[in-house]
Amino acid sequence: MVFTLKPTKFFLKQLDDLSNEAAKLLDKKLKIIKINPFRYKRIHGYGLFLFRIRFEDNRKEKRVIYLVDKPFVKILCILDRAKEYKELRIYLKKLGYL
């Protein structure tokens, strides 16, 4: 089964701020989740099927957060790892998932 990726407007805005190298790497990883969205690590504690993709941009650890809602994979946002997911709850509330 191939899933359909649905990026949020917020994610697309954040994507524009990434370096070209990071954007290419992220594109490859997003192709993987179209085939198997359960490949990456799950985020617990929100009652949703949230997962994250690790990557690096300008020597900073970042995470792409996505939600599996069959047959869609909703790409929600990019978080800085240094902030330890503190903004995730805010983003989920803005997007109407909490």
N, C-alpha and C positions, 0 to 999 in steps of 0.2 A: 504494500500500500504506500502510495506517495502522498505526503501531506502537502497542503497549500500554506505557504508563508504569508502572513498578514502583518506587515510592520505598522506600528503606530506612527502618527505624524511626529510625535515627540522623538521617537527613535530615529526617524529619517533626518530630523534636525540635528541630532547628536552625531549621526553618521557623517554629516558634512564637516564636522570639526576634527575628524580623525585624519591621521597622515595617510598617504597613498598606500604605504606598505601595510599598515594595520588594516586598512579597508580591504585590500586584496586577500589578506589572511582571513579576515572575517567572512568574506564572500565564500571562500572555500569551506569554512566551517558551517556556514548556513546551508550550503548544498548538502552537507552530510545530514543535517537535521531534517531536511525534506524527506529523506529516506528512512532515517531512524531518529526521531526526536528524543528518545529515551537513552541515547548514547552518553550524554553528559550528566554531570552530577545534579541530583535533585535538591531543591531548597525546601526544607521542612519548616513547619511552624505557621503556615498561612492557610492551610486547608485547601490549597490549590495544587495543581500539577505544574509547579514552577521548577524551572531548570536554569542552569547557568553555563555559559561558555567563557572560559578563561582566555585572555589574550593580553598582549602588551602594546602600548602606544607611547612612544617617546619615553621609554624606560619606566613607565608607570603601569602597574597592574590594573587591569580593568576587567569587568564582567558584563556580558550581555545576558539579560534576563528575558526568558521567554516562557510562555504558558502554552501547554498542550491542551487543546480543546478540539477533539477529533471532529472532522478531518482537517482542522486548521492548527497551525502553530503561530501564535500571536507573539511577535517580537515586541517586547514592551519598552525596554530602556537599556542604557549603558551606565553602569555604576563604577565609580572609582573604588578600588579595593581598599585604599587607605581609610576610607570612611566607614568600612565594616558594615555595609548593607543598611546603614542608618536611614538612608533616603528611600529605601525600597518601599517601606510602608506608606510613605507620602505619595510616591508614584502610583502605587496600587490604589490608594484612595482617589487620586485624581482621575484614574482611568476607570473607576467604578467597580473594582474587584473586591474591595473591602467595605 
